[in-house]
Amino acid sequence: MLQVQISKQDLRLARIVDIPDVPLATGNARLKLDLFALTSNNITYAAMGGPPLCYWDFFPGTYDWGRPPCWGFATITQSSTAGVEVGARYYGYFPIASTLDVTPEKADPRGFVDGAPHRSAKAAIYNQYVNVAADPAYAPAFESEQTLFRPLYATGWWAADCVRQSSPRVVVMSSASSKTALCLAHQLRRSGVVELVALTSARNETYVREIGLYDRTVTYDAVAGLAATPNTVYVDFLGRDDVIAAAHHALGSALHRSILIGATDWTDKSGGIQPRIEVRGPKPEFFFVPAYAADRLKARPELRAAMVQDMQAFYGVSRQFVSPLRQSGSAAILETWRQLAAGITRPREGHVLSF
């Protein structure tokens, strides 16, 4: 089994280790990872690998080297579990590795839950493996887009639902070229009147202006000049304390709410979530999608179908913003990770990979 490992001290250091296969344990199944995406979301998982989110714990590595997760499609190659058949294909949460052994529970034609003890305390969404043959969210013509956007679109969709609760006049988003930010902006744009302001690097400024999702684009060195409009919501995908503090200061009393979602600049988020410096105005709140979505679905279960319908429609639309770039092999996987960790990938490229 080929296994990607990332240095917990420096996320730019990546290696692939060949681990000898072991016999499949009774009651387990083995999945071969067919197709997966690498985006800044994977960097966020690694940056928040330690407490309190503990993403390293899903697929344990060593003290120094972690196994980062990804989303993708995999095929059952061995199984000793009834209802989990060899050849069946599943969408779910995997280590960046050629194979994964799981302990299927609650198996039925729709899929199963991995009952591995070390994953039992984790949010349910991460432990579910969905059989594509019975998955209402599966779109066979858009597999690349699904690896790139399916988890990110869900985050953006639920974040838009959350933001709308504040009835904002303006929404300001950092790391506006990131794929989750694009999904949030697209969903807010569909719902109407809110003004969308993009914060981005000088390197990505042209791209952010060209895609037409935002009303205004501001580079990070100009955040101090942000116009303050009453009832503004700030959504942070970047994770840089200085940008959060500068946005809070510029918006002043106009800032109604501050929401933390990602850490595309992992160098400023060594496992933590909250800014480590004083910020003006409302305390930034961390948006954890599984908990928020679960609460909303209890009150309005029809939102699940609405999200799936919007997500399927977005796959085709996403090609206006991002073109999938299919690559295979260990060298391509390692190089893609290094580029993402260094922040030098092109925002129009979506990296879709296989071993």
Buried (B, 14 or more C-beta within 10 A) or exposed (E): BBBBBBBBEEBBBBEBEEEEEEEBEEBBBBBBBBBBBBBBBBBBBBBBBBEEBEBBBBBEBEEEBBBBBBBBBBBBEBBEBEBBEEEBBBBBBBBBBBBBBBBBBEBEEBBBBBBBEEBEEBBEBBBBBBBBEEBEBBBEEBBBBBBBBBBBBBBBBBBBBBBBEBEBBBBBBBBBBBBBBBBBBBBBBEEEEBBBBBBBBEEBBEBBBEBEBBBBBBBBEEBEEBBEBEBBBBBBBBBBBBBBBBBBBBBEEBBBBBBBBBBBBBBBBBBBBBBEEEBBBBEBEBBBBBEBBEEBBEEEEEBBEEBBEBBBEBBEEBEEBBEBBEBEEBEBBBBBBBBBBEBEBBBBEBBBBBB
